[in-house]
Amino acid sequence: MTILDISKISKRFGGLQAVDQISFSVAEGEVVGLIGPNGSGKSTTLSLIMGVVRPDTGSIKFQGHEIAGHATHAIAKRGMAMVFQHSRPLHRQTVLENIKLALLPDTIFQLFTGRQIEEQARNAARRVGLEDVLDQRPDSLPFADLRRLELAKALAADPAILLLDEPFAGLAPSETREFSELIVSMRDAGQAIVLVDHNVKAVSGLVDRIVAMDAGQKIAEGTPEQVTSDEKVREVYFGKSLDTVEKTRERKHRVGEHRLLDVNIESVHYGRAEALRNIQLHVEEGEFVSVVGLNGSGKTTLFNSLLGFVAYQGDIQWDGQSLRGKKPADIATGGIALCPETRELFTHMSVLENLELGGHALDNADRRAQVDRIFELFPRLRERAKQSAFTLSGGEQQMLTIGRALMQKPRLLLLDEPTLGLAPLVIENISDALDKLQQDSGLTVLLAEQNLTFAVQHSNRIYLIETGSLQWNGAADRFSEEVGADIL
Amino acid sequence: MNRTWFDWRTGVVVLAFAATACLPWFVSGYWLGVLTISSYVAVYAMAWDLLFGYGGEVNFGPTFLIGLGAYGAGMSNTFLGWPVWVSIPVGTLAAVIGGLALVGPALRLKGPYFGLVTLVAVLLLSQVINMFAGYTGGEIGLALRDILTISSTGNFYYAFGLMTITALVLRILVRSPLGLILEASGQDTTATEALGFSVTKFKILAFVISAFFSGLAGAMTVFYFGTASPGTVVAVAVTIQIIIATIIGGRRSIIGSILGAVFLIVAGEFLRPVGQLSSTLVAVLALLVLVFAPNGFISVFGARRERKA
């Protein structure tokens, strides 16, 4: 029997159609995975179901009742529970008290809790394996246990359906395994679940059915096998199918013998979540190296470590000198320039002003010459020189981001997901510019990409990173035969 | 909840209250006066922290509630001739009704806008007091017919008693299921809604309770002074005093609010000889506490292990 029936829900945030006519249903006891790359609208879809965000149009029927547009607490009372990606438990209360919270009735007339609530809370804790830490405070728990705590809170009141938003984010591989087992045990107990994740591999063993999303729309639905072999899904995740990559871009420049960057990171933590572990990576002068992996695998964290934005254990050598303890500004002046995934342009300044700010350290003549070089590389930017950055298209913004980074005259360019959300033709433009750059100036590039096609085309060597660990590394032309098909 | 009700810290607090209650036998009327004012400010601070520390809402208008209590009580005494013990409930009721009228629209707004609305409410109240100077006494203040008592010991016990009762009631409240839901709402509204709680309802309740104690303390304050004037119960300076007291004492701590208020008033008295400089020095002291013990005095006693959110 269907307990959740979603029909053509849509949500627009300003100029962005975040969710576009999404329909799917969940039967009793069924586990449905909602997957898609970053920004595909899967988390928003979950928020729409829970009533955290109101849908613009469409209908959501939960156990026969229309709940679209209802208040979150009213939906929760009907038997829906959600585990959010970021949890903030009450730090001054014990684990048991945190779980009890979830069981309290929604009334202001209560000064004491009943014995029954205590018992139910202990049961919920037992179900997720927290029974030994009931009297501890959340601060003293490892990250995975905090996730369990959120799960216990959601399960405590026996919801008819459970929504899980990225339940594996930030977990180490062993914890991910334990957590998967937990979800399997809930499935075996007949719990209906909707699970959002960007990692298809992590969920395919857990779910009965997958709904794949991209750019707010549903692109595929079916069993895990059907969805992972779906042409469209593979394209969304990796660009064009790997087999059809034509090796048209011959590397013409020579790779030097000088080791520019030598990374040896033991670990990086965000709070108690481990984002990176045992990363060994090096880049020779003049080389084009890619770090590939799905979103959330740790690519951006790696870049942030290189630039000194996050603390890490281990060492990073730049041109023979350790970068440990150096400030981001000094590292940047030392010759590393970043093109962030989020671009971070000065949106209310003109294209020219953005470029000039990038070259603030150069003297006037030098700066003008460098601006000219960038206009040559991206003629489109010359046409738009006087326009505000926010009026540019996505592709033009990406060009400007790269251009601004080049204004620093870096020895190493870090590119974080330059193809994200761009049309194939624009990607082609950027490809050409990168080729030209390397041939003319022998620039060294370290690229973080989810689009494998793009990465394989440009790179000398590739590192594959999965949930914070290196899984493979080698020459780019060996990538598709050795890794290619396994990655989804 | 199942936390022990009587650990050593509770023992220390009870002893401190008992010792303070014996002070009239040992200290001068002047210091009793200082402690009387401290007690009223402590009630303001505790009531404010219920919203800020537990409910997660920054109310820039505690003096709107205090002022309504003060002027409601003062005017019913002066113009209607009602006795003190009728006027005080009238003032308290005025604060609760005013609080309810304010919180409805204010809670529809999120984040800093809630604070702005409450701030505007204070400005509005002081405008009204000035406009109807014939009834309110305007800037100069309203002289009351009666006072609580002329005895400094009596006044001290009224104030200290109110503070003790407020502390007890709020302690029971914040440790009850109700307090748990309120604290969760303050920390993460969305997640708390997702657990099935209509957060607005709990925040309105917190606001009403805060209004009740603020109004009651405001009403009793004017019967202690014998006058109601904007400078003592409505001015923004009073709000700032309440906020500083709560923060340096320790957010989300009832005893912290009391410590902060007593410290602020007593330090102000000690610094009186330096004149104008005194408020600057108090502000610098508060800043130092914020930098070196961001969770306030109370964190120094290890009573609250808490990470900065």
HADDOCK unambig.tbl for C-alpha pairs under 7 A between the chains (distance, minus, plus):
assign (segid A and resid 52 and name CA) (segid B and resid 190 and name CA) 6.87 0.50 0.50
assign (segid A and resid 72 and name CA) (segid B and resid 193 and name CA) 5.64 0.50 0.50
assign (segid A and resid 72 and name CA) (segid B and resid 194 and name CA) 5.67 0.50 0.50
assign (segid A and resid 73 and name CA) (segid B and resid 193 and name CA) 4.70 0.50 0.50
assign (segid A and resid 73 and name CA) (segid B and resid 194 and name CA) 5.56 0.50 0.50
assign (segid A and resid 73 and name CA) (segid B and resid 195 and name CA) 6.69 0.50 0.50
assign (segid A and resid 73 and name CA) (segid B and resid 196 and name CA) 3.99 0.50 0.50
assign (segid A and resid 73 and name CA) (segid B and resid 197 and name CA) 5.30 0.50 0.50
assign (segid A and resid 73 and name CA) (segid B and resid 198 and name CA) 5.57 0.50 0.50
assign (segid A and resid 74 and name CA) (segid B and resid 196 and name CA) 6.46 0.50 0.50
assign (segid A and resid 76 and name CA) (segid B and resid 194 and name CA) 5.60 0.50 0.50
assign (segid A and resid 76 and name CA) (segid B and resid 195 and name CA) 6.06 0.50 0.50
assign (segid A and resid 76 and name CA) (segid B and resid 196 and name CA) 4.74 0.50 0.50
assign (segid A and resid 77 and name CA) (segid B and resid 196 and name CA) 5.25 0.50 0.50
assign (segid A and resid 81 and name CA) (segid B and resid 194 and name CA) 6.52 0.50 0.50
assign (segid A and resid 81 and name CA) (segid B and resid 195 and name CA) 6.80 0.50 0.50
assign (segid A and resid 82 and name CA) (segid B and resid 194 and name CA) 6.63 0.50 0.50
assign (segid A and resid 88 and name CA) (segid B and resid 188 and name CA) 7.00 0.50 0.50
assign (segid A and resid 90 and name CA) (segid B and resid 184 and name CA) 6.62 0.50 0.50
assign (segid A and resid 91 and name CA) (segid B and resid 306 and name CA) 6.49 0.50 0.50
assign (segid A and resid 92 and name CA) (segid B and resid 305 and name CA) 6.93 0.50 0.50
assign (segid A and resid 92 and name CA) (segid B and resid 306 and name CA) 6.45 0.50 0.50
assign (segid A and resid 101 and name CA) (segid B and resid 180 and name CA) 6.66 0.50 0.50
assign (segid A and resid 101 and name CA) (segid B and resid 181 and name CA) 6.64 0.50 0.50
assign (segid A and resid 102 and name CA) (segid B and resid 195 and name CA) 5.75 0.50 0.50
assign (segid A and resid 106 and name CA) (segid B and resid 196 and name CA) 6.79 0.50 0.50
assign (segid A and resid 106 and name CA) (segid B and resid 197 and name CA) 5.15 0.50 0.50
assign (segid A and resid 106 and name CA) (segid B and resid 198 and name CA) 6.93 0.50 0.50
assign (segid A and resid 108 and name CA) (segid B and resid 178 and name CA) 6.38 0.50 0.50
assign (segid A and resid 108 and name CA) (segid B and resid 202 and name CA) 6.79 0.50 0.50
assign (segid A and resid 110 and name CA) (segid B and resid 177 and name CA) 6.44 0.50 0.50
assign (segid A and resid 110 and name CA) (segid B and resid 178 and name CA) 6.27 0.50 0.50
assign (segid A and resid 111 and name CA) (segid B and resid 176 and name CA) 4.89 0.50 0.50
assign (segid A and resid 111 and name CA) (segid B and resid 177 and name CA) 5.88 0.50 0.50
assign (segid A and resid 111 and name CA) (segid B and resid 178 and name CA) 6.43 0.50 0.50
assign (segid A and resid 112 and name CA) (segid B and resid 176 and name CA) 5.91 0.50 0.50
assign (segid A and resid 112 and name CA) (segid B and resid 177 and name CA) 6.27 0.50 0.50
assign (segid A and resid 113 and name CA) (segid B and resid 177 and name CA) 6.51 0.50 0.50
